[in-house]
Amino acid sequence: MSFISKIFGLGSKPVIAKSQFKKFESLKSSPFSAKTVGSGYNTRPDEYYIAGSVELGNTTTKCIISATNLNTSESYLLNKTVKMTRDIRPPKPKEEVFGKTVWGIELSKESVSEMVRDTVLESAKKAHVDIEKDLDFVVRSTGVTAGFTTPEESGKLIIALANGCLDAGVAPRKMAPAMSIDNFPERLKEYTLLNKVMFDGAVVSVLPPQGEEIVSNEMEGELITAGIKLGAKWTDVDYRNPCVSIDFGSTLAGRIVNNDEPYAHTVGNFLGLAGVIADSLVRGTDKVDKNGGAAIDIYSKDLLTKADWKRAKSNAEKVHNSIDIRKVPMDRERFGTVPLKPEAAEKAGTCLIGCDVGEDGDRIPDLISLGEELYKNDGLSTLFATMDHVSALIVKRLLDVAFEENIIVPVSALGITGRAGITGKKPELILEYTKDNFENCVFVSDGLALGSAIMARCLNSMGTTNTPVGGKQGGPCILGARRKLQQKK
């Protein structure tokens, strides 16, 4: 391993700042060179914080191990191991099925734990990371909530994820915040502010909706918002409060954050279906499995070279005839298959904006049939171009609703992450739709993993006062304001 890719580089054009693509060069040198990468990191610089992100999503299960420079907040990718969630073993006869993915894959505590264990072990091995000696913290998260009955069921999945990490050799103390500075290894003690401020629920200076849980993808939205903030540290975009985040995984997540100080509030929450829409279209072709296939199974950059983009835009409008995007009505307990509590959201002052296909996905078969028609008439290249237009239009419609509800602060920065939002020509198309409303827009790969890295630091009060990730755009570190607030409480 001669160098480490920036966590959202990976050879693509992942970041757009001020309506211009910012293409990063490969690192010519790295604090983790071939000489220092290895079990134990005996010669690694002390200022690097090694975090693992373990995620079980509807389409993929990932373990991403990153290293964050605690002085600059720049993160590096050590390894990204990805497995298909559809390959998780079926629950055995005596195992309790506590939920399923949006595609109907049943989950048990034991089957999830085994998948997670194997993924973590493989990732650590490839990264040359000794789980006991090198790994500082692990954050678990899930995008698999749409197929659950209630928001509370996601807690069982988080427990199963934790068990998988434990089985892989991750110590319990590396999955919970430190109680005092004495709980930190010597090399990290100078980087924690635990003696000055405690973790009070705000992640990168944003408070979650207050009261009971209002939507089952709440943690996902929290992590990707924080992750985009961390990813933006590689750019000249000040992606701090106020901001808007959208995650295009299989399901939709994201937040609208205002500019309250010292902590901003979550005034909007995105939910529903996202990458599932593209997956449904591609299942109409003969290129993927009709039941378990996904767009990422056959996606490549070369696919778009022969696309008819004018035709693709017209096709996307046909697809959107089946897509319902609006403020979630008060009488719904699910929207886009995601469990939610509209009354709790209204009480918390959070507007829920959803994306659905029919009602709770009941028109997904129509999309599969339409995908088959478009594939036969226009070919695979134009079908994938159609998907790019579909995603861009989803962003436009989501934001249109938010502006109608008057919940986006005018100077907000926009952040996009997730496979169905940053691949192909989606960034260019999204920029075209949003250029009149957002001066700054960043596109970040693996926002959830980056969010895990910064979440680990927030839990342990490991801020960066000279280059703050939290706070208000153009403003200083909010350490002083946080101390005053906590002293009052």
Number of C-alpha atoms within 10 A of each C-alpha: 14 14 18 25 18 21 26 24 19 14 12 14 20 21 27 24 19 16 18 13 15 15 13 17 10 13 11 8 10 13 17 21 14 12 12 17 21 20 16 16 17 12 12 16 13 14 16 22 24 22 27 31 24 28 26 25 22 26 28 20 23 25 28 28 30 26 26 22 17 20 15 16 23 18 26 24 22 26 23 22 19 16 18 17 21 20 13 19 16 16 17 11 7 7 13 13 16 15 23 18 21 24 16 13 19 20 24 22 21 20 20 26 24 19 22 30 23 16 25 26 21 18 21 24 15 15 21 18 22 16 20 14 11 19 21 22 26 26 25 22 23 21 27 28 28 32 20 19 19 18 19 14 16 23 12 14 24 19 15 22 27 24 21 25 27 17 17 21 15 22 17 13 13 18 19 14 16 15 13 12 17 9 12 16 10 11 12 17 14 12 20 20 18 19 9 12 20 17 15 12 12 18 23 27 23 26 17 23 22 15 10 11 18 23 28 27 28 22 19 24 29 26 26 29 33 28 28 31 29 27 27 25 18 17 15 13 19 21 31 29 31 24 29 28 30 28 31 23 23 28 30 28 31 28 29 29 29 24 21 15 15 20 23 25 25 28 22 24 29 29 33 26 29 26 24 25 25 26 26 24 28 32 24 24 23 10 14 17 13 15 11 16 19 25 23 17 13 12 15 13 11 10 16 19 10 12 19 16 18 11 14 23 19 12 22 20 15 15 22 16 11 18 23 21 24 17 20 21 14 12 9 12 17 23 28 27 25 28 25 25 21 21 16 17 23 15 14 19 15 24 22 26 24 25 29 26 27 17 16 18 22 13 14 21 15 18 25 21 17 21 26 20 16 21 20 13 11 15 16 22 21 25 31 25 26 29 29 28 24 28 25 25 20 20 21 17 17 18 23 15 16 22 14 10 13 10 18 22 16 14 16 24 26 23 28 29 28 24 19 28 28 26 20 22 18 20 24 16 17 22 24 13 16 19 13 8 16 18 17 23 28 31 27 29 25 23 30 32 31 33 28 30 29 27 24 26 24 24 21 24 22 22 26 20 15 11 15 22 28 29 24 24 18 10 12 14 19 18 19 12 13 19 14 11 12 13 9 7 6
